[in-house]
Amino acid sequence: TAGVTVVRPLDVMGFEDPPYGHAEVTFDKVVVPSSNLVHKPGKGFEVAQSRLGPGRLHHCTRAIGIAERALSLAVQRAEARRVFGSNIARQGGFLHRLAEIRLGLDQARLLVRNAAQMLDQSEEDGERMTQMMQMMAMGRKGGKGGKMGKGASASGRSFNPTSHRYVRMALAQAKVQTPKVCLEAVDFAMQVHGAAGMSSRVTILPHLWSALRTLRVADGPDEVHLATISKLEIKKQRAKL
């Protein structure tokens, strides 16, 4: 495309991942044909924001998969490596930490599932409200008034106009907690591997660690999500007063 220049590839902690990695890109008098617009001019940020919620969950699910891979490598190494007369997998320190990692991963998985379920429900509620408003508008045009019939809430639930707050909070919780516990899983696996765990020529673990560490910044750093969680929690507690 005329005006678009890829200046150079940018590494993430030494990994470039060509040709799908990150790069420095410049845009000089780039013209986008009207046929290529995905929304009205000036609405690009709005489009990007609408996908951030699902995107954060995608990051979290991938992070859990990465952590599960790391945990498998840790156990394989522990079963094969002998120190002080026995396999690492038989030693109390390893077993204790393994249990803690498993607890953390399962807790993160539940946070992600809960956020995904709440996001789906909020979208369904939004579509239901849109349909209700359309029915009311049609009723007014037909002279039948704007009241909703008995079937308007067939689901048995009333639309909660503040539900998006709780969805935001659930997404933020998953986005903060999941990369942290998954990083712990990879760090644990690297520790079990010893010096070998530090070399990307020996094991994939350093690459997995860098990918997960990036997630604590991508799609909003931890500090932004923690601020969201705390502000919404204060609102929720104030509502009880």
C-alpha positions as CSV (number, residue, x, y, z in Angstrom):
1,T,0.0,0.0,0.0
2,A,1.4,3.4,-1.0
3,G,2.6,5.3,2.0
4,V,2.9,2.4,4.4
5,T,6.5,1.5,5.3
6,V,7.7,-1.3,7.5
7,V,10.8,0.4,9.1
8,R,12.1,-2.5,11.1
9,P,11.1,-5.6,13.0
10,L,10.8,-5.2,16.8
11,D,11.8,-7.9,19.1
12,V,9.9,-8.8,22.4
13,M,12.6,-9.8,24.9
14,G,14.8,-11.0,22.1
15,F,12.2,-12.9,20.1
16,E,11.1,-11.4,16.7
17,D,8.7,-14.1,15.5
18,P,9.0,-13.1,11.8
19,P,7.0,-12.5,9.7
20,Y,4.1,-12.3,12.1
21,G,5.7,-10.4,15.0
22,H,5.8,-6.7,15.8
23,A,7.3,-4.0,13.7
24,E,7.8,-0.2,13.5
25,V,5.5,1.0,10.8
26,T,5.1,4.6,9.4
27,F,2.1,6.0,7.5
28,D,2.8,8.9,5.1
29,K,-0.3,10.3,3.3
30,V,-1.9,6.9,3.1
31,V,-5.2,6.9,1.2
32,V,-7.9,4.4,2.2
33,P,-10.6,3.9,-0.5
34,S,-14.1,4.4,0.7
35,S,-14.9,0.8,-0.3
36,N,-12.4,-0.4,2.3
37,L,-14.0,1.5,5.3
38,V,-15.3,-0.8,8.0
39,H,-17.1,2.1,9.8
40,K,-17.6,5.8,9.5
41,P,-14.5,8.0,9.5
42,G,-13.4,8.8,13.1
43,K,-15.0,5.6,14.5
44,G,-11.9,3.4,14.4
45,F,-11.3,3.7,18.1
46,E,-14.9,2.7,18.8
47,V,-14.5,-0.4,16.6
48,A,-11.3,-1.3,18.4
49,Q,-12.8,-0.8,21.8
50,S,-15.8,-3.1,21.0
51,R,-13.4,-6.0,20.4
52,L,-11.2,-5.5,23.5
53,G,-13.4,-7.4,25.8
54,P,-13.5,-10.6,23.8
55,G,-9.9,-10.1,22.8
56,R,-8.8,-10.1,26.4
57,L,-10.5,-13.4,27.0
58,H,-8.8,-14.8,24.0
59,H,-5.5,-13.8,25.5
60,C,-6.4,-15.4,28.8
61,T,-7.5,-18.7,27.2
62,R,-4.2,-18.9,25.2
63,A,-2.3,-18.1,28.4
64,I,-3.9,-21.0,30.2
65,G,-3.0,-23.3,27.3
66,I,0.6,-22.1,27.5
67,A,0.7,-22.7,31.2
68,E,-0.7,-26.2,30.9
69,R,2.1,-27.0,28.3
70,A,4.7,-25.6,30.8
71,L,3.3,-27.7,33.6
72,S,3.5,-30.9,31.5
73,L,7.1,-30.1,30.7
74,A,7.8,-29.5,34.3
75,V,6.4,-32.9,35.4
76,Q,8.2,-34.7,32.6
77,R,11.5,-33.1,33.6
78,A,10.9,-33.8,37.3
79,E,10.2,-37.5,36.6
80,A,13.4,-37.9,34.6
81,R,15.8,-35.8,36.7
82,R,17.4,-37.3,39.9
83,V,18.9,-35.1,42.6
84,F,20.0,-36.2,46.1
85,G,19.2,-39.8,45.4
86,S,15.6,-39.5,44.1
87,N,13.6,-37.9,41.3
88,I,12.5,-34.3,41.7
89,A,8.9,-35.5,41.2
90,R,9.2,-37.4,44.5
91,Q,10.4,-34.5,46.6
92,G,8.2,-32.5,48.9
93,G,9.2,-29.1,47.6
94,F,8.2,-29.9,44.0
95,L,4.9,-31.6,45.0
96,H,3.9,-28.6,47.2
97,R,4.6,-26.1,44.5
98,L,2.9,-28.2,41.8
99,A,-0.3,-28.3,43.9
100,E,-0.2,-24.5,44.2
101,I,0.2,-24.0,40.5
102,R,-2.7,-26.3,39.8
103,L,-4.9,-24.4,42.2
104,G,-4.0,-21.1,40.5
105,L,-4.6,-22.4,37.0
106,D,-8.0,-23.8,37.8
107,Q,-9.0,-20.6,39.6
108,A,-7.9,-18.6,36.6
109,R,-9.9,-20.9,34.3
110,L,-13.0,-20.3,36.4
111,L,-12.5,-16.5,36.2
112,V,-12.2,-16.7,32.4
113,R,-15.3,-18.9,32.0
114,N,-17.3,-16.6,34.3
115,A,-16.3,-13.5,32.3
116,A,-17.1,-15.2,29.0
117,Q,-20.5,-16.3,30.3
118,M,-21.3,-12.8,31.6
119,L,-20.1,-11.2,28.3
120,D,-22.4,-13.6,26.3
121,Q,-25.3,-12.8,28.5
122,S,-24.8,-9.1,28.3
123,E,-24.8,-9.3,24.5
124,E,-28.0,-11.4,24.6
125,D,-29.6,-8.9,26.9
126,G,-28.6,-6.0,24.6
127,E,-30.2,-7.8,21.6
128,R,-33.3,-8.5,23.7
129,M,-33.7,-4.8,24.7
130,T,-33.2,-3.7,21.0
131,Q,-36.0,-6.1,20.0
132,M,-38.3,-4.8,22.8
133,M,-37.7,-1.2,21.7
134,Q,-38.4,-2.1,18.1
135,M,-41.7,-3.8,19.2
136,M,-42.7,-0.7,21.1
137,A,-41.9,1.6,18.2
138,M,-44.0,-0.6,15.9
139,G,-46.8,-0.6,18.5
140,R,-46.9,3.2,18.6
141,K,-47.0,3.4,14.8
142,G,-49.9,0.9,14.7
143,G,-51.8,2.9,17.4
144,K,-51.5,0.1,19.9
145,G,-49.5,2.1,22.4
146,G,-46.0,1.5,23.6
147,K,-46.7,-1.1,26.3
148,M,-44.9,-4.4,26.2
149,G,-46.9,-7.5,26.0
150,K,-46.7,-10.5,28.3
151,G,-44.3,-12.2,25.9
152,A,-41.8,-9.3,26.0
153,S,-39.9,-10.8,28.8
154,A,-40.3,-14.5,28.0
155,S,-36.9,-15.2,29.4
156,G,-38.1,-14.3,32.9
157,R,-35.3,-11.8,33.4
158,S,-35.6,-8.0,33.4
159,F,-32.9,-6.1,31.5
160,N,-30.3,-4.8,33.8
161,P,-29.0,-1.4,32.4
162,T,-25.9,-1.6,34.7
163,S,-24.9,-5.2,33.8
164,H,-22.0,-3.8,31.6
165,R,-20.3,-2.7,34.8
166,Y,-20.2,-6.2,36.2
167,V,-19.0,-7.5,32.8
168,R,-16.2,-5.0,32.8
169,M,-15.2,-6.0,36.2
170,A,-15.2,-9.7,35.4
171,L,-13.1,-9.1,32.3
172,A,-10.6,-7.0,34.2
173,Q,-10.3,-9.7,36.9
174,A,-9.6,-12.4,34.4
175,K,-7.1,-10.2,32.5
176,V,-5.1,-9.4,35.6
177,Q,-5.1,-12.7,37.3
178,T,-4.7,-15.2,34.4
179,P,-1.3,-14.0,33.1
180,K,0.1,-13.7,36.6
181,V,-0.7,-17.3,37.6
182,C,0.3,-18.6,34.1
183,L,3.6,-16.8,34.4
184,E,4.1,-18.6,37.8
185,A,3.5,-21.9,36.0
186,V,6.2,-21.2,33.4
187,D,8.6,-19.9,36.0
188,F,8.1,-23.1,38.0
189,A,8.8,-25.2,34.9
190,M,12.0,-23.2,34.2
191,Q,13.1,-23.7,37.8
192,V,12.6,-27.4,37.5
193,H,14.7,-27.5,34.3
194,G,17.6,-25.7,36.0
195,A,20.1,-23.9,33.8
196,A,18.5,-25.7,30.7
197,G,15.3,-23.8,31.4
198,M,17.0,-20.5,30.7
199,S,18.1,-21.4,27.1
200,S,15.6,-21.1,24.2
201,R,18.0,-23.5,22.3
202,V,17.2,-26.2,24.8
203,T,13.6,-25.7,25.7
204,I,10.6,-23.6,24.6
205,L,10.1,-22.2,28.1
206,P,11.9,-18.9,27.7
207,H,9.7,-18.2,24.6
208,L,6.5,-19.1,26.6
209,W,7.6,-16.9,29.5
210,S,8.1,-13.8,27.2
211,A,4.7,-14.4,25.5
212,L,3.0,-14.4,28.9
213,R,4.9,-11.5,30.3
214,T,3.7,-9.4,27.4
215,L,0.1,-10.1,28.3
216,R,0.5,-8.1,31.5
217,V,0.9,-5.0,29.2
218,A,-1.1,-6.0,26.1
219,D,-4.7,-4.8,25.9
220,G,-4.2,-2.6,28.9
221,P,-1.6,-3.0,31.7
222,D,-2.5,-4.6,35.1
223,E,-2.6,-1.2,36.7
224,V,-5.5,0.0,34.4
225,H,-7.5,-3.1,35.1
226,L,-6.9,-2.9,38.8
227,A,-8.2,0.6,38.8
228,T,-11.3,-0.5,37.0
229,I,-11.9,-3.3,39.5
230,S,-11.4,-1.0,42.5
231,K,-13.7,1.8,41.1
232,L,-16.5,-0.6,40.3
233,E,-16.1,-2.3,43.7
234,I,-16.5,1.0,45.4
235,K,-19.6,1.8,43.4
236,K,-21.1,-1.6,44.3
237,Q,-20.4,-1.1,48.0
238,R,-21.8,2.5,48.0
239,A,-25.0,1.2,46.5
240,K,-25.5,-0.9,49.6
241,L,-25.4,2.1,51.9
